[in-house]
Amino acid sequence: MLTGNALNIHLPPPLPASEATRLAGSTPASLAWKFRPGGLIMAFLAIGPLMLPLVWWHPTMPARWKIFWSVGIFGVSLLIVLACIWTYPRLVELYQELRSLLSEAG
């Protein structure tokens, strides 16, 4: 049978705070999920340009990258809006043609 002394686990002493932060660095694993690249991409796919505050609140991203990503997100969003504007009249035309075909058939 095991006694209390047999279960002792010897761990090294904890690192000082400065040493621990130096070893951890600014790896993506140390960031909150919403600031990791995957989280930012998922936010853009879900809510589009409304996720820009997440880019600007990012704790370790340089300002140059924040501007770059903001312009890119704005550009992609603008292309999506322009594609919707271009598609709408064509869809209306196709639905009118479909309605006329259905009225002739029935």
C-alpha positions in Angstrom: 0.0 0.0 0.0 1.3 3.5 -0.9 1.8 6.0 1.9 1.8 9.7 1.7 5.6 9.8 1.3 5.6 7.5 -1.7 3.3 9.9 -3.6 5.6 12.9 -3.4 6.3 14.5 -6.7 9.4 16.7 -7.0 8.8 19.6 -9.4 11.3 22.3 -10.2 10.8 25.7 -8.6 8.6 28.1 -10.6 10.4 30.5 -12.9 10.5 34.2 -12.0 7.9 36.2 -13.9 10.4 37.8 -16.2 11.9 34.5 -17.2 8.5 32.9 -17.8 7.4 35.8 -20.1 10.7 35.6 -22.0 10.2 31.9 -22.6 6.6 32.2 -23.5 7.2 35.1 -25.9 4.3 36.3 -28.1 3.4 33.0 -29.6 -0.2 32.6 -30.9 -1.0 30.2 -28.1 -0.4 32.9 -25.5 -3.1 35.2 -27.1 -6.8 35.0 -26.5 -8.7 33.0 -29.1 -10.2 36.1 -30.6 -6.8 37.5 -31.5 -5.3 34.3 -33.0 -5.2 34.2 -36.9 -7.9 31.5 -37.0 -10.2 33.6 -34.7 -9.7 36.7 -36.8 -10.5 34.8 -40.0 -13.6 33.2 -38.5 -14.8 36.6 -37.3 -14.3 38.0 -40.8 -16.3 35.2 -42.4 -19.0 35.5 -39.8 -19.5 39.3 -39.4 -17.4 40.8 -42.2 -16.0 44.3 -41.6 -17.6 44.5 -38.2 -14.6 42.6 -36.9 -12.2 45.5 -37.5 -12.2 46.4 -33.8 -10.6 43.0 -33.1 -7.8 43.9 -35.5 -7.2 47.3 -33.8 -7.4 45.9 -30.3 -4.9 43.1 -31.1 -2.2 43.5 -28.4 0.9 42.5 -30.4 0.2 43.4 -34.0 2.2 46.4 -35.3 0.3 49.4 -36.5 1.6 48.9 -40.1 -0.1 45.4 -40.2 -3.3 46.8 -38.6 -3.5 49.3 -41.5 -2.7 46.6 -44.1 -5.4 44.3 -42.8 -8.0 47.1 -42.4 -7.5 48.1 -46.1 -7.7 44.4 -47.1 -10.8 43.7 -45.2 -12.4 46.9 -46.6 -11.4 45.9 -50.1 -12.8 42.4 -49.9 -16.0 43.8 -48.3 -16.4 46.3 -51.1 -15.9 43.6 -53.8 -18.6 41.5 -52.2 -21.0 44.5 -52.1 -20.3 45.4 -55.8 -20.8 41.7 -56.8 -24.2 41.8 -55.1 -25.2 45.0 -56.8 -24.1 43.6 -60.2 -26.0 40.3 -59.6 -29.3 41.7 -58.5 -30.7 43.0 -61.9 -29.7 39.7 -63.5 -31.5 37.7 -60.9 -34.6 39.8 -61.3 -34.5 39.2 -65.1 -34.1 35.5 -64.6 -37.0 35.3 -62.2 -39.2 37.2 -64.6 -38.3 34.8 -67.4 -39.0 31.8 -65.1 -42.4 33.3 -64.1 -43.3 33.7 -67.8 -42.3 30.1 -68.6 -44.3 28.8 -65.6 -47.4 30.8 -66.7 -47.1 29.4 -70.2 -46.8 25.8 -68.9 -49.6 25.9 -66.4 
